[in-house]
Amino acid sequence: MHCCPRRMATPVPVLRLPRGPDPNSRGFDPSSPRFVALCRTSLTSSSCASSSLRADSDELRLEQSARAQLRERFLRCVLATCKKKVHFHLHDNVRVEATFGASDIDVLNFQVSDLHTPIGVQKEALVRCQDVISYTFDL
């Protein structure tokens, strides 16, 4: 019996977002060291515990709402730039271009495809933000 070779399915890229520190991944614990270091609010979260400080609680709620809107705008920007041509200006006046893929949650790395460098083309790569002076997108 003769067996026909099966065609392999084309791999599909998967964008996985990092999980939050809580077990259900529903957000970040405001008392965690990471949250305190990266997402400081102008008010302490303990001020919401007291019902006598209603004004502080309302102000914190407004600040959290504004932060949520900013996060949503950032994620929409990242989504809009996906699969667009990006030009990076790096240190030592090095300029490279690639196709933008994604950014990690802290915007410390960019995932790119078809990275054109002075020494050749890299099919997939991570570009460290600390190496980037500026970058622009073709819209």
C-alpha positions in Angstrom: 0.0 0.0 0.0 1.4 3.4 -1.0 1.1 6.3 1.4 0.9 9.9 0.2 2.9 12.4 2.1 0.7 14.9 4.0 1.2 18.6 3.5 2.2 20.4 6.7 -0.2 23.1 7.8 1.2 26.7 7.5 2.2 27.9 10.9 0.2 30.8 12.3 1.8 33.3 14.6 0.3 33.5 18.0 0.5 36.7 20.2 0.4 35.7 23.8 0.0 38.4 26.4 1.7 37.9 29.7 -0.6 36.8 32.6 -1.2 38.9 35.6 0.1 37.9 39.0 -3.3 36.7 40.3 -4.3 33.0 39.6 -7.2 33.9 37.4 -5.2 36.5 35.4 -7.9 39.2 35.8 -5.4 42.0 36.4 -2.6 43.1 38.6 -2.7 43.3 42.3 -2.3 47.0 43.3 -0.3 46.1 46.3 2.3 44.0 44.3 5.9 45.3 44.1 5.7 45.3 40.3 2.4 47.3 40.3 3.7 49.8 42.9 7.0 50.3 40.9 5.5 50.6 37.4 1.9 51.9 37.9 2.0 54.4 40.8 -1.2 56.3 41.3 -1.3 59.7 42.8 -3.4 58.3 45.6 -2.6 55.3 47.8 -4.9 52.4 47.4 -5.4 52.3 51.2 -7.2 55.6 51.1 -10.1 53.8 49.4 -10.6 51.5 52.3 -12.1 54.2 54.5 -15.7 55.2 53.7 -15.0 58.6 55.3 -12.6 59.5 52.5 -15.3 59.4 49.7 -13.6 62.2 47.7 -10.3 60.3 47.6 -12.2 57.2 46.5 -13.9 59.1 43.7 -10.6 60.6 42.6 -8.9 57.2 42.5 -11.8 55.8 40.5 -11.4 58.7 38.0 -7.6 58.1 37.8 -8.2 54.4 37.2 -10.7 55.2 34.5 -8.2 57.5 32.8 -5.5 54.8 33.0 -7.8 52.3 31.5 -8.5 54.6 28.5 -4.8 55.2 28.0 -4.1 51.4 28.1 -6.8 50.8 25.5 -5.4 53.6 23.3 -2.0 52.1 23.5 -3.2 48.6 22.7 -5.2 50.0 19.7 -2.0 51.7 18.5 0.0 48.5 18.8 -2.7 46.6 16.9 -2.9 49.3 14.2 0.9 49.0 13.6 1.0 45.2 13.3 2.3 44.1 10.0 3.3 47.6 9.0 6.8 48.6 7.8 8.9 50.1 10.6 12.2 52.0 10.4 14.5 51.9 13.4 17.2 54.5 14.1 19.7 52.7 16.4 22.9 53.8 18.2 26.0 54.5 16.1 23.7 55.9 13.4 22.6 52.4 12.3 19.3 52.3 10.5 17.3 49.1 9.9 13.8 48.3 8.7 11.4 45.5 9.4 7.8 44.5 9.5 6.4 45.2 13.0 4.8 42.3 14.9 4.3 43.0 18.5 5.6 44.6 21.7 5.9 43.1 25.1 3.8 44.4 28.0 6.6 46.7 29.3 7.5 47.9 25.8 11.1 46.6 26.4 11.3 44.6 23.2 9.7 44.7 19.7 9.1 41.5 17.8 9.7 42.1 14.1 9.9 40.1 10.8 12.2 40.5 7.8 14.7 42.7 9.7 16.9 44.3 7.0 20.3 45.1 8.7 23.6 46.3 7.2 24.9 42.6 7.2 21.8 40.9 5.9 18.1 40.0 6.5 16.9 38.2 9.7 13.6 36.4 9.2 12.4 36.9 12.8 14.0 39.0 15.5 13.5 40.9 18.8 14.7 44.5 18.9 15.6 45.8 22.4 14.1 49.2 23.1 17.2 50.3 24.9 19.0 50.0 21.5 16.5 52.2 19.7 16.8 56.0 19.5 13.7 56.4 17.4 11.4 54.5 15.1 8.8 55.4 12.5 6.0 53.6 10.7 4.8 53.7 7.1 1.1 54.2 7.4 
